[in-house]
Amino acid sequence: MSLNLSIGTWNLDRSGIRGQGRIAGQLSKLLDLVADVWVLTETHSSIVLKGYHAVSSEPDPCYHEKDESCASIWSRCPLTLIEVENPVYSVCAELQPENLAQKLMVYGTIITYRDDGVDEGAAPWERHREAVQKQTAEWKHLRERYPNHLFCVAGDFNMNLDTGPYWYGLKEEKEKLKDGLLRAGLHCATCVDTRQPPFGLSRATVDHICINQELSSCIKLEAWEDKKLSDHNGMLIRL
């Protein structure tokens, strides 16, 4: 089965604030890949994909600089916002791709990192654990609320989900996230060790794309690494 649909995600490493010279290269890479939908994380209003519609998560005034956001969704067709529990870390929207009979719902997110809140008295990984619990519950709720939509969750999960050597994240939270995906009827297309063939990158991926389980057999995965442009791998699925 082929849906002729492509969805990608890439963490842009706050280029709008501390690496503006990288933006042109990042945009060139994104446009060259010709995806239908992009979920960009650690992004900025100065990063604009021409020919796409966009929605973004709300800025965090305690962390972000002006015009930054954790996540944005970029689509070749118009987007309609769907409310989420935490609009700072996540953004959700539905769209109607021209070649699909079903609507597609996309949830772009960052599951926060180890030391989030440590300087405010939180324990390491405390907010990460909370985010895994709350977001997986929200994914299940959204699947129940929109049972006829295709559903994609993508973004920076701050954990690699492959079976290779440790890279980043907590073992128990990885298992909880995988269980949450199962309960939401989602398949993680990026649970592969990108350090191994056919990719052969220097680092594992903490950036993931998850889609309806029934589509798992028709996914072609692409991954890339450019350390001059970002400290994260980019990931793309073609259906």
Buried (B, 14 or more C-beta within 10 A) or exposed (E): EEBEBBBBBBBBBBBBBEBEEBBEBBBEBBBEBEBBBBBBBBBBBEBEBEEBBBBBBBBEEEEBEEBBBBBBBBBBBEBEEBEBEBBBBBBBBBBBBEEBEEBBBBBBBBBBBBBBBBEEEBEEBBBBBBBBBBBBBBBBEBBEEBEEBBBBBBBBBBBBBBEEEEBBBBEEBBEBBBEBBBEBBBBBBBBBBBBEEEBEBEBBBBBBBBBBBEBEEBBEBBBBBBEEBBEBBBBBBBB
